[in-house]
Amino acid sequence: MIDWDAYRAAYDGMTYGEQVAFYDRVWELHPEQHHYDAEACAAFLEDVAARNIVEIGGWRGELATEMLARFPKIRRWHNIELCRGAVMATVCDDPPYTTQVPGNWAWTMIYEPGQVLVAAHVIEHMTLAQVELLLTAIRPRAAFIQSPLTEEGEDWAGYTGSHVLRAGWREIVALCGTCGLTHDPTLDAKDVRCFR
């Protein structure tokens, strides 16, 4: 058993290594974690003519597998993951796909310019400050973000899972705007916001 509220209480003081170790435990107890809207992601990728994808928190590569089968023109799909078990048990063997658990937080990495960001059910596992650091580091030309947020946000007390983000969609959309992205509601779906 994982005490999720204790995890939330400790979250701000945890090091990167402690987070990786925590997700080793999550992998051991809860290996099935693929949550995404494939149709919404496909509509987004087609609309933005995505060729170079950076995915944050893509687990075992389930979404990448589906999208690479639909979009053979994608030349690179790189999944940056926090869970070593998920990376070692990847389900995606398509040549454009790569995955890694980096040696430090994803926002400390250097990214190619012009990438398209895919983040399906991952930002709710970060703080708002961390989401800002990530967007600032990647500087994507477009972003697909799926998350079970309300407009106003919540504290997740009692929630069975590692959600920590207290911000809601209103703050996320505003943050994306300050990071140079424009919300495109024509591509939104349930729990999905898309940006250019």
Steps between C-alpha positions, in 0.01 A plus 500: 500500500607856429393783728419749227422790734836448674663510155324829424609643835865403434501588128657847514798373699573192288813482287500373144654171616227461762234554235656236275511257793136581582399414143686172529246421772211628286619271220510205735145557627327677209670420166193578287503877462413582139233770499450708187251604234650358181242663272557847647876455475475382139286802405756730663804336337336511159403865540847615605678273247720363777830337399714532812330406828622523855269315737519547873386209714408265217535194726564192281438678169138397449387833350815521287427152361152605388607837357804369313278240331272780382764759413791343309643848429594550865879481493565502876297427812701526822336400829651645817380289789558491876427128546785260427270197488279660234802587284646150532161346408432725200236377257610725213756360259439744215839640383412871555427424867755543776451516875706578806503571870737797506754561775314808619167680469361530145518880517879491545548340157581675172235460229503537123318810383158462339390182673137415565422415862271211592411477870211263568411462866832629631479867605270410790804322648697828510472836671407808298858628537630172354258519206633850432861379516416219258327728248784751523760229440323334206355814337272285283348635181177320592376301800243230569420492871255253650429510872202434730492859624207718592497864392586619850722214622490289816721369779459122426467417872391138531559429131642155422789598277800732479324817385642816657418791264268743679455725197208457263461547126458876537853531643648248256359683197630831639842347569521360147422850373790650695721226353411606145222251424149590388207286607314348201158395633400352163719198583399461865319191630404376846803557726701623197634845419700566183742784432699647212 
